[in-house]
Amino acid sequence: MNSLKQIIKKINYLKIAELLLVTALVIFPLVAPELGFAQLNRNLPCDSSTGLNCSAGTSVNSLIRTVINWLLGIAFGVAVLFLIIGGFWYITSAGNEETAEKGKGTAINAIIGIVIIILSYVIINVVSNLVTNTGGGGQ
């Protein structure tokens, strides 16, 4: 019984969750038509809130760009949440040096993350525009 407790302690649940998420993201497009998700986009409105542009044909580039923008938006939200948590820890440290340092470090890392996310968004859009621009100079 003691060895079972040791095995449970050694399990890295975050790695298991990551593996399950990646597996689901890889398998879902393969089984989506069989599950009835092939018709899903016909009921969504074509506006900026859904990210769908019904006047243009669906391309791999626009799909990848939409997914990346959604992921960057989620990452930005998480970074802002950590900035708030770090600021809260710093403000409520009440003279405790360890908690103040922890809060300051979390806030600084969150700000660095926000800067990286914003730069990633800019770089992805610039590269995507350069790749998709086939004509140049008003030709």
N, C-alpha and C positions, 0 to 999 in steps of 0.2 A: 504494500500500500504506500509505503514511503517513496518508492521509486516512481510511482504514478504521480505523486505531487511534484517530484523533481522534473518529470517530463513536462507536466503542465506549466511549470515555471519557465521552462526553456522555450516554449512555443512563442513565436513572435507573431502576435495577432495582426499587427499592422502589415506585415509582409503577406499574410494570408489574405487580408482584405484587398491589398493591391493586386495580388494574383487573381482573385475572383473578379475584380473590376475590369482588369485588362482582358480576361477571358470572356466576360460578358460583352465587352465592347467589340471584341473580334467576332464572336459568334452571332450577335444580334443581327447584323446586316445579312448574314447567311440564312437565318431562319425567319426573318421578318415577313417575307411574302407568304410563307406557310402559316404564319400566325395571324394574317389578315392586316398587317401594317402597311401593305403596299399601297393601299388606297388612302392612307392617313392624311396626306397633304391636300386632298381635295376639299376638305372641310375647314381648312384654316384660311383666315382672311389674308389677302395679299397687301400687307402694309409693313411699315417699319417696326411695329411692335413684335411681329413674328419673325422678321428677318427674311421673309419671302418676297421675291420679285417675280410675279407671274407673267410680266410682259417679256421677260428675257428667258431664254432657254436655260435649263439647269446644266451647269457645268461642274466638273470636278473642282476647278479652281474656286468657284463661288461657294461650293459646299464646304471645302476645306477652310476658306476664309471665314465663313459663318461660324463653323465649329471653333476655330481658334479665337475668334472674337468673343464667343460665349465663355470659353475657358478663361480667357484673360479677364473678362468681367467678373467671373466667380473668384479668381485669384485676387483681383483688386478688392473685392468685398471682404475676403478673408484677411488680407493685409490691413485694411482699415479697421477690422475688428481687433486684430492684434495691436494696432496702434492705440485703440481705445483701452484695451486691457492693460497694456504697458503704462499708459498715462494714469489709469486708475491705481495700479500698484504703486507708482511713483508718488502720487498725491496722498495716498492713504498709508504710506510707510510709517508715518508718525515717528520719525527719528531713527527707525531701524535701518541701518546702513545696508544690510543684505537685501532687504525688500526694495529699498530705493535703487540699488544697483541692478537688481533683477528687472524692475520696471523700466529703468532707463535703457538697459540693454535690449529689452523687448521692443520698446518704442523706436530705438535707433534701427534695429533690424527690420521693423515694419516699414519705416521710411525708406530704407534701402530697397526693400521688396517693392514698394510702390514705384520708386524710380525705375527699377528694372522692368516692371510690368508696363509702365508707360513707354519706355524705350522699346520694348518688345513690340508693342502695338504699332508704334511709328515705323520700326524697321520692317515688320511684316507687311504693312500697307504700302510702303515705298517699294519693296521688292515685288510684291504682287502687282502693283501698277506697272512696274518696269517690265515684268514678264508678260503681262497681258496686253501691253501696248504693242500692236504689230505695226501700225502706221506711225509716222512721225511728221511733225511740221505741217500739219493740216493737209496732207496728201489724200 
